[in-house]
Amino acid sequence: MNSRQRRGVILLLLSVLCALGAFAGVLSVIDDVQSKVGPEVTAYRVRSSVAPYTPLSAGQFEKIEMPERWLSANAVTDLGDIRGKIAVTTLKKGSLLQSDMIVDQPALQAGQQEVAIMIDAATGVAGKITPGSSVNVYATFEGARESDPDQSKIIVTNARVLDVGEITALDPDRDDRGQQQPTDAVPITFALSTLDAQRITYAESFAKRVRLALVAPGTPTTVPEQDRTYELTTDK
């Protein structure tokens, strides 16, 4: 090997050593960044501003990932924590959800009372209604006379659900009107005014069927009187 070849080999070795040094430097920088940032965890950010005392639902928040070391100790990392909660102050769009922003939803407000009725598990709940939900209560009644049409009525609007019990098996006997009773029912507890409590109790006792319709957040709290009763014969 002549001197020129030896110089070429030496330069090649030096290039390899420089490349290895640069690679080691990059790895060192990455390790340093990872040690400063740390592992990422799940948190939740407010999608759009939420007014104070508004019941909370999962749709009001978006899931994000952020370094654990940057997350405050009271940050909410499980949306199950908002069940039955309300905003204690205005939740501004883009803010990180924290436990001190929410409080337990009051069970009853002034003038309300707890009322529990049995709802058909198959047609009335379907696993979608949970404590804190708002529902409209529909009841279907037979006509008072044979010539009178059957009617479907919204008897209570925006009833607040306090509790959803366990599914209970019922005796599937027919009632006095020959209607097949549901075989499985769920006790649902509501917070209602005295008049709404009377309405819902009447429906449980005399309606052919009672159904619950989940109300989306932000939906108007009332239904016009002309839209509360439905008859097939007048449907146009």
Secondary structure in CASP SS format (residue, H / E / C, confidence):
PFRMAT SS
TARGET T0000
AUTHOR 0000-0000-0000
METHOD secondary structure of the structure
MODEL  1
M C 1.00
N C 1.00
S H 1.00
R H 1.00
Q H 1.00
R H 1.00
R H 1.00
G H 1.00
V H 1.00
I H 1.00
L H 1.00
L H 1.00
L H 1.00
L H 1.00
S H 1.00
V H 1.00
L H 1.00
C H 1.00
A H 1.00
L H 1.00
G H 1.00
A H 1.00
F H 1.00
A H 1.00
G H 1.00
V H 1.00
L H 1.00
S H 1.00
V H 1.00
I H 1.00
D H 1.00
D H 1.00
V H 1.00
Q H 1.00
S H 1.00
K H 1.00
V H 1.00
G C 1.00
P C 1.00
E E 1.00
V E 1.00
T E 1.00
A E 1.00
Y E 1.00
R E 1.00
V E 1.00
R C 1.00
S C 1.00
S C 1.00
V E 1.00
A C 1.00
P C 1.00
Y C 1.00
T C 1.00
P E 1.00
L C 1.00
S C 1.00
A H 1.00
G H 1.00
Q H 1.00
F E 1.00
E E 1.00
K E 1.00
I E 1.00
E E 1.00
M E 1.00
P E 1.00
E H 1.00
R H 1.00
W H 1.00
L C 1.00
S C 1.00
A C 1.00
N C 1.00
A E 1.00
V C 1.00
T C 1.00
D C 1.00
L H 1.00
G H 1.00
D H 1.00
I H 1.00
R C 1.00
G C 1.00
K E 1.00
I E 1.00
A E 1.00
V C 1.00
T C 1.00
T C 1.00
L E 1.00
K C 1.00
K C 1.00
G C 1.00
S C 1.00
L E 1.00
L C 1.00
Q E 1.00
S H 1.00
D H 1.00
M H 1.00
I E 1.00
V E 1.00
D E 1.00
Q C 1.00
P C 1.00
A C 1.00
L C 1.00
Q C 1.00
A C 1.00
G C 1.00
Q C 1.00
Q E 1.00
E E 1.00
V E 1.00
A E 1.00
I E 1.00
M E 1.00
I E 1.00
D E 1.00
A H 1.00
A H 1.00
T H 1.00
G H 1.00
V H 1.00
A C 1.00
G C 1.00
K C 1.00
I C 1.00
T C 1.00
P C 1.00
G C 1.00
S C 1.00
S E 1.00
V E 1.00
N E 1.00
V E 1.00
Y E 1.00
A E 1.00
T E 1.00
F E 1.00
E C 1.00
G C 1.00
A C 1.00
R C 1.00
E C 1.00
S C 1.00
D C 1.00
P C 1.00
D C 1.00
Q E 1.00
S E 1.00
K E 1.00
I E 1.00
I E 1.00
V E 1.00
T E 1.00
N E 1.00
A E 1.00
R E 1.00
V E 1.00
L E 1.00
D E 1.00
V E 1.00
G C 1.00
E C 1.00
I C 1.00
T E 1.00
A E 1.00
L C 1.00
D C 1.00
P C 1.00
D C 1.00
R E 1.00
D C 1.00
D C 1.00
R C 1.00
G C 1.00
Q C 1.00
Q E 1.00
Q C 1.00
P C 1.00
T C 1.00
D E 1.00
A E 1.00
V E 1.00
P E 1.00
I E 1.00
T E 1.00
F E 1.00
A E 1.00
L E 1.00
S C 1.00
T H 1.00
L H 1.00
D H 1.00
A H 1.00
Q H 1.00
R H 1.00
I H 1.00
T H 1.00
Y H 1.00
A H 1.00
E H 1.00
S H 1.00
F H 1.00
A C 1.00
K C 1.00
R E 1.00
V E 1.00
R E 1.00
L E 1.00
A E 1.00
L E 1.00
V C 1.00
A C 1.00
P C 1.00
G C 1.00
T C 1.00
P C 1.00
T C 1.00
T C 1.00
V C 1.00
P C 1.00
E H 1.00
Q H 1.00
D H 1.00
R C 1.00
T E 1.00
Y E 1.00
E C 1.00
L H 1.00
T H 1.00
T H 1.00
D C 1.00
K C 1.00
END
